[in-house]
């Protein structure tokens, strides 16, 4: 037996549906016991989105890994009794549906607290429990367009479409939710009083883009108070990468077999690069400022660097950057990153034989090791008898009676 997982002893009742269930996936990866309470017929996440692997979605295989499943009919009073018994022995309940989903079933925070005063209710929804959009139905990309992370483009026929992009809100919401849940459980264990955590995926998408949002806000103040960087003559450039389009020393360049991102915006990195390629005259001609100088608009230098970077492969440039201490990063795609040596070293696949699909691990190392390898995503109700007997102490006769009553699937 190895050392206990970091979150051993944390028990969570998860009544989420679809992608927001990732909130408890992160916690299960770190050792929390997550009991997924599903409605009759199971969470239809198993049939959502592509690809479908042996009849089950990759979305389910990934999000439900490491969890145990109990199918429970909460429309029946006997089902409510079982659910509250689970709550009494748990640290937190996670609902990841529209706000008040449990409340509408008579299982709001007050009822949960009657069963367990220390319980933490974590509600993850699209737009949160307050505001004019709280009841708005939505799907994952909605939070990204709402937060201004992605803009529609127009195709050759004049139709608007959303370009390929990383879905942020549906991933950031569960991450913020997991962090807030752990904080609330820590407080509850100290005070003996639980709390209600309200997390919106839309809020999370905006929070991850705080730098751009706050910059635009800062630019509303007088120009003599809020300026740009000294290396740009204090010009108030657009925030984020929007101000990088004409950059030169912080820019993408084509290599002999792909692309690299060159990031020598500090003078010492630029000096190292020029010396390393045997071109000290480039540094002498264009020394730049000490910090944050992208040589923006210097098309002569940009053309020179374009020619230089085409002389080596991407990996040769990466090795060069490490050798001479200059930031040069490979430009990958979701398809090519799996061949990157850094990815292979840091993100060992959780394989098909274990989980039914190749999946990425939790992206952290504890004492040098990745967290424990999770159990595969469950079938609907797969662990009902195991959970009821081990967690609640129900005997075989009581479990059988619940099945006969249709409470358990």
KEROBA-486023 format. One line per field, with one value per residue (C-alpha): residue number from 0; residue in one letter; chain; x, y, z. Coordinates in steps of 0.25 Angstrom, whole numbers, plus 5000, padded with zeros to 4 digits. Example, Ala and Ser with C-alpha at 12.3 -4.5 7.8 and 13.67 -1.06 7.14 Angstrom:
BEGIN
resi <- [0 1]
resn <- [A S]
chain <- [A A]
c1 <- [5049 5055]
c2 <- [4982 4996]
c3 <- [5031 5029]
//
This chain:
BEGIN
resi <- [0 1 2 3 4 5 6 7 8 9 10 11 12 13 14 15 16 17 18 19 20 21 22 23 24 25 26 27 28 29 30 31 32 33 34 35 36 37 38 39 40 41 42 43 44 45 46 47 48 49 50 51 52 53 54 55 56 57 58 59 60 61 62 63 64 65 66 67 68 69 70 71 72 73 74 75 76 77 78 79 80 81 82 83 84 85 86 87 88 89 90 91 92 93 94 95 96 97 98 99 100 101 102 103 104 105 106 107 108 109 110 111 112 113 114 115 116 117 118 119 120 121 122 123 124 125 126 127 128 129 130 131 132 133 134 135 136 137 138 139 140 141 142 143 144 145 146 147 148 149 150 151 152 153 154 155 156 157 158 159 160 161 162 163 164 165 166 167 168 169 170 171 172 173 174 175 176 177 178 179 180 181 182 183 184 185 186 187 188 189 190 191 192 193 194 195 196 197 198 199 200 201 202 203 204 205 206 207 208 209 210 211 212 213 214 215 216 217 218 219 220 221 222 223 224 225 226 227 228 229 230 231 232 233 234 235 236 237 238 239 240 241 242 243 244 245 246 247 248 249 250 251 252 253 254 255 256 257 258 259 260 261 262 263 264 265 266 267 268 269 270 271 272 273 274 275 276 277 278 279 280 281 282 283 284 285 286 287 288 289 290 291 292 293 294 295 296 297 298 299 300 301 302 303 304 305 306 307 308 309 310 311 312 313 314 315 316 317 318 319 320 321 322 323 324 325 326 327 328 329 330 331 332 333 334 335 336 337 338 339 340 341 342 343 344 345 346 347 348 349 350 351 352 353 354 355 356 357 358 359 360 361 362 363 364 365 366 367 368 369 370 371 372 373 374 375 376 377 378 379 380 381 382 383 384 385 386 387 388 389 390 391 392 393 394 395 396 397 398 399 400 401 402 403 404 405 406 407 408]
resn <- [X X X X X X X X X X X X X X X X X X X X X X X X X X X X X X X X X X X X X X X X X X X X X X X X X X X X X X X X X X X X X X X X X X X X X X X X X X X X X X X X X X X X X X X X X X X X X X X X X X X X X X X X X X X X X X X X X X X X X X X X X X X X X X X X X X X X X X X X X X X X X X X X X X X X X X X X X X X X X X X X X X X X X X X X X X X X X X X X X X X X X X X X X X X X X X X X X X X X X X X X X X X X X X X X X X X X X X X X X X X X X X X X X X X X X X X X X X X X X X X X X X X X X X X X X X X X X X X X X X X X X X X X X X X X X X X X X X X X X X X X X X X X X X X X X X X X X X X X X X X X X X X X X X X X X X X X X X X X X X X X X X X X X X X X X X X X X X X X X X X X X X X X X X X X X X X X X X X X X X X X X X X X X X X X X X X X X X X X X X X X X X X X X X X X X X X X X X X X X X X X X X X X X X X X X]
chain <- [A A A A A A A A A A A A A A A A A A A A A A A A A A A A A A A A A A A A A A A A A A A A A A A A A A A A A A A A A A A A A A A A A A A A A A A A A A A A A A A A A A A A A A A A A A A A A A A A A A A A A A A A A A A A A A A A A A A A A A A A A A A A A A A A A A A A A A A A A A A A A A A A A A A A A A A A A A A A A A A A A A A A A A A A A A A A A A A A A A A A A A A A A A A A A A A A A A A A A A A A A A A A A A A A A A A A A A A A A A A A A A A A A A A A A A A A A A A A A A A A A A A A A A A A A A A A A A A A A A A A A A A A A A A A A A A A A A A A A A A A A A A A A A A A A A A A A A A A A A A A A A A A A A A A A A A A A A A A A A A A A A A A A A A A A A A A A A A A A A A A A A A A A A A A A A A A A A A A A A A A A A A A A A A A A A A A A A A A A A A A A A A A A A A A A A A A A A A A A A A A A A A A A A A A A]
c1 <- [5000 5005 5003 4989 4984 4984 4969 4967 4955 4948 4934 4926 4912 4912 4898 4904 4900 4909 4922 4921 4924 4938 4938 4938 4947 4959 4956 4954 4968 4974 4968 4954 4943 4932 4919 4911 4896 4889 4875 4867 4873 4887 4894 4892 4906 4909 4902 4907 4918 4928 4936 4927 4936 4929 4916 4920 4925 4939 4933 4927 4940 4948 4939 4933 4947 4950 4935 4925 4911 4897 4885 4874 4860 4859 4844 4841 4842 4850 4860 4861 4863 4875 4881 4880 4887 4898 4898 4899 4912 4918 4926 4920 4909 4911 4900 4904 4891 4882 4882 4873 4872 4872 4864 4853 4853 4852 4867 4871 4882 4873 4869 4883 4887 4877 4884 4898 4901 4915 4911 4916 4907 4914 4905 4912 4903 4904 4902 4901 4890 4888 4886 4877 4883 4881 4870 4876 4878 4892 4904 4919 4923 4913 4922 4933 4926 4919 4933 4938 4948 4944 4938 4929 4936 4929 4931 4932 4917 4915 4910 4915 4922 4930 4945 4953 4957 4959 4946 4950 4937 4933 4948 4950 4937 4940 4954 4949 4938 4948 4957 4945 4939 4952 4953 4938 4941 4953 4945 4933 4943 4948 4935 4925 4916 4915 4913 4907 4917 4912 4920 4917 4924 4922 4929 4940 4942 4943 4952 4962 4963 4965 4977 4970 4957 4964 4974 4962 4956 4969 4970 4957 4965 4974 4985 4995 4992 4990 5001 5007 5021 5034 5039 5028 5029 5017 5007 4995 4995 4983 4983 4988 4993 4984 4996 5006 5002 5014 5024 5037 5045 5033 5027 5024 5034 5034 5044 5049 5038 5027 5027 5034 5030 5042 5041 5054 5047 5057 5071 5079 5071 5073 5088 5089 5081 5090 5103 5098 5095 5108 5101 5106 5104 5089 5089 5099 5089 5076 5080 5066 5061 5065 5050 5038 5043 5037 5043 5029 5028 5043 5040 5055 5059 5046 5050 5064 5059 5050 5061 5069 5058 5056 5070 5067 5056 5046 5053 5067 5062 5057 5070 5077 5069 5072 5087 5088 5077 5067 5052 5048 5036 5030 5017 5008 4994 4985 4989 5004 5006 5006 5019 5026 5036 5032 5018 5022 5031 5020 5007 5007 4995 4984 4982 4971 4973 4970 4960 4954 4961 4974 4973 4982 4985 4983 4993 5001 5012 5012 5026 5030 5019 5006 4993 4988 4982 4967 4957 4949 4936 4925 4912 4899 4897 4909 4913 4899 4900 4914 4912 4899 4906 4919 4916 4902 4903 4890 4888 4885 4870 4869 4876 4868 4855 4859 4862 4848 4842 4849 4857 4870 4872]
c2 <- [5000 5014 5027 5032 5041 5056 5057 5043 5045 5055 5050 5057 5054 5058 5061 5068 5066 5067 5074 5082 5069 5071 5079 5066 5059 5068 5064 5049 5050 5055 5044 5049 5039 5044 5037 5041 5040 5039 5040 5027 5024 5030 5043 5045 5050 5036 5040 5054 5059 5052 5043 5031 5020 5006 5013 5023 5037 5041 5052 5042 5033 5045 5053 5041 5034 5030 5032 5022 5022 5021 5022 5028 5033 5045 5047 5036 5039 5026 5031 5045 5037 5030 5043 5050 5038 5040 5055 5052 5044 5054 5067 5073 5072 5077 5081 5085 5088 5101 5108 5102 5089 5082 5092 5089 5074 5079 5077 5091 5095 5096 5082 5077 5084 5077 5064 5070 5084 5083 5080 5089 5091 5095 5099 5101 5106 5114 5128 5126 5128 5143 5153 5154 5142 5132 5124 5125 5111 5110 5101 5102 5111 5122 5125 5128 5137 5144 5147 5152 5141 5137 5145 5140 5140 5141 5130 5132 5131 5142 5132 5135 5123 5121 5119 5107 5111 5105 5104 5112 5114 5099 5096 5108 5107 5093 5097 5110 5101 5091 5101 5108 5095 5091 5105 5103 5089 5094 5105 5095 5085 5097 5103 5092 5100 5098 5108 5110 5112 5118 5117 5122 5116 5130 5137 5127 5130 5145 5143 5135 5147 5157 5164 5169 5172 5180 5187 5193 5197 5204 5211 5218 5226 5239 5236 5243 5233 5220 5219 5208 5202 5211 5203 5207 5222 5220 5217 5210 5198 5188 5178 5164 5158 5168 5178 5167 5167 5175 5170 5165 5160 5154 5147 5134 5130 5119 5108 5098 5088 5096 5109 5114 5125 5134 5142 5151 5163 5165 5171 5160 5149 5157 5158 5143 5140 5149 5143 5129 5130 5137 5150 5160 5172 5170 5173 5185 5190 5188 5187 5190 5194 5186 5180 5178 5183 5175 5183 5186 5190 5188 5181 5180 5172 5164 5160 5157 5148 5141 5136 5132 5123 5116 5110 5100 5091 5094 5084 5089 5103 5099 5092 5104 5113 5104 5104 5119 5123 5130 5127 5119 5110 5100 5103 5091 5087 5078 5067 5069 5072 5058 5056 5067 5062 5071 5066 5052 5054 5062 5056 5041 5035 5028 5017 5010 4997 5005 5015 5011 5023 5030 5041 5052 5051 5062 5073 5073 5065 5062 5058 5056 5047 5049 5046 5032 5025 5026 5015 5015 5023 5015 5009 5015 5010 5001 5003 5005 4992 4995 5009 5006 4995 5001 5016 5015 5001 4996 4981 4972 4972 4987 4989 4978 4985 4998 4991 4985 4999 5004 5014 5008 5005]
c3 <- [5000 4996 5003 5004 4993 4996 4997 5004 5014 5005 5001 4991 4986 4971 4964 4953 4938 4926 4925 4938 4945 4943 4956 4963 4953 4958 4972 4969 4962 4975 4983 4988 4988 4978 4978 4965 4968 4954 4951 4945 4932 4936 4932 4917 4916 4911 4898 4896 4887 4878 4878 4883 4888 4888 4890 4901 4899 4902 4910 4920 4920 4924 4933 4941 4943 4957 4962 4967 4961 4968 4961 4970 4967 4975 4971 4982 4997 4999 4989 4996 5009 5003 4997 5011 5017 5007 5010 5025 5023 5012 5012 5000 4990 4976 4967 4953 4946 4945 4959 4969 4963 4976 4983 4973 4977 4992 4994 4996 5006 5018 5016 5014 5026 5034 5030 5032 5038 5032 5018 5007 4995 4982 4971 4957 4946 4933 4938 4953 4963 4962 4950 4938 4931 4943 4936 4922 4916 4910 4906 4907 4896 4901 4913 4903 4894 4906 4912 4899 4897 4883 4872 4860 4846 4833 4822 4807 4806 4816 4827 4842 4849 4861 4858 4865 4879 4893 4901 4913 4922 4923 4927 4936 4943 4949 4953 4961 4966 4971 4978 4985 4989 4996 5003 5008 5013 5020 5027 5030 5037 5045 5049 5048 5039 5024 5013 4999 4988 4975 4963 4948 4936 4930 4942 4941 4926 4929 4941 4933 4923 4934 4928 4916 4923 4934 4923 4916 4929 4933 4920 4923 4933 4929 4919 4928 4939 4932 4921 4912 4914 4914 4902 4894 4897 4907 4896 4901 4892 4892 4903 4902 4889 4882 4883 4877 4863 4858 4868 4864 4876 4882 4869 4862 4851 4841 4843 4833 4837 4845 4854 4866 4876 4878 4891 4893 4898 4909 4904 4911 4903 4890 4892 4895 4882 4873 4879 4878 4863 4861 4857 4868 4858 4859 4874 4872 4861 4869 4884 4888 4902 4915 4917 4909 4895 4884 4873 4868 4853 4850 4837 4833 4846 4844 4830 4835 4846 4836 4828 4840 4846 4833 4834 4845 4849 4861 4870 4866 4870 4883 4887 4882 4891 4903 4900 4899 4909 4900 4900 4888 4888 4878 4872 4873 4870 4878 4869 4868 4883 4887 4880 4887 4896 4908 4907 4906 4919 4927 4922 4922 4916 4924 4914 4907 4915 4928 4924 4911 4904 4904 4914 4920 4935 4945 4942 4955 4962 4977 4982 4968 4964 4956 4964 4965 4953 4954 4952 4939 4937 4943 4936 4942 4956 4955 4970 4976 4985 4988 4993 5000 5008 5010 5012 5019 5025 5018 5019 5007 5010 5010 4997 4991 4996 4990 4977 4977 4980 4968 4976 4971 4956]
//
